[in-house]
């Protein structure tokens, strides 16, 4: 049996610019995480680590905002224009999960 590549059976083709922007943000977050790990390994002071964790959270929130903006302007808008109103329900569920 072939393995599914995407759990929700949907994909999104991104422009090279959008792809680069998202990957660059993720690369920065990945670097920050490695930095935090090094701080823990080197017994850095707790508050210094916590400040870096807050920076990672802010970076991930920024990534989410970028991705959500793109999703609404493209996927959601296109689906609504084509009569797929269930996309609104999907967006609401997604927003509720993001706001936990």
C-alpha positions in Angstrom: 0.0 0.0 0.0 1.4 3.4 -1.0 2.1 5.8 1.9 0.3 9.1 2.0 2.5 12.1 1.7 0.1 14.6 3.3 -2.2 13.8 6.1 -5.0 16.1 4.9 -4.7 15.1 1.2 -4.2 18.7 0.2 -1.1 20.4 -1.0 -0.2 24.0 -1.9 2.2 25.0 -4.7 4.1 28.0 -3.4 5.9 30.7 -5.5 9.7 30.6 -5.2 9.6 33.8 -3.3 7.0 32.5 -0.7 8.9 29.3 -0.4 12.3 31.1 0.3 10.7 33.4 2.8 9.2 30.6 4.8 12.3 28.4 4.6 14.5 31.3 5.7 12.2 31.9 8.7 12.4 28.2 9.6 16.2 28.1 9.2 16.4 31.1 11.7 14.2 29.2 14.2 16.3 26.1 13.8 19.4 28.1 14.5 17.9 29.6 17.6 16.9 26.2 18.8 20.4 24.9 18.4 21.6 27.9 20.3 19.3 27.1 23.2 20.4 23.5 23.2 24.0 24.8 23.4 23.1 27.1 26.3 21.6 24.2 28.2 24.6 22.0 27.5 26.9 24.8 28.7 24.8 25.3 31.9 23.7 28.9 31.0 21.7 30.8 33.5 18.0 30.0 33.5 16.7 33.5 32.7 19.1 33.8 29.7 17.7 30.5 28.3 14.1 31.6 28.9 14.7 34.9 27.0 16.0 32.9 24.1 13.0 30.6 24.3 10.7 33.6 24.2 12.6 34.8 21.0 11.9 31.4 19.4 8.2 31.6 20.3 8.1 35.1 18.7 9.8 33.8 15.6 7.4 30.9 15.3 4.5 33.2 15.8 5.9 35.4 13.0 6.1 32.3 10.8 2.5 31.4 11.6 1.3 34.9 10.7 3.2 34.8 7.4 1.8 31.4 6.5 -1.7 32.2 7.7 -1.8 35.4 5.7 -0.8 33.6 2.6 -3.3 30.8 3.2 -6.2 33.2 3.6 -5.2 35.3 0.6 -4.8 32.3 -1.7 -6.3 28.9 -0.6 -9.3 30.3 1.5 -10.2 33.1 -1.0 -9.9 30.7 -4.0 -12.1 28.1 -2.3 -14.7 30.6 -1.3 -14.8 32.0 -4.9 -15.4 28.5 -6.2 -18.2 27.8 -3.7 -16.3 25.6 -1.2 -17.8 27.3 1.9 -16.5 24.4 4.1 -13.1 26.1 3.9 -14.5 28.7 6.3 -15.2 26.0 8.9 -11.7 24.6 8.3 -10.2 28.1 8.8 -12.2 28.6 12.0 -11.0 25.3 13.4 -7.4 26.2 12.5 -7.6 29.6 14.2 -9.0 28.0 17.3 -6.1 25.6 17.4 -3.6 28.5 16.9 -5.2 30.4 19.8 -4.8 27.7 22.4 
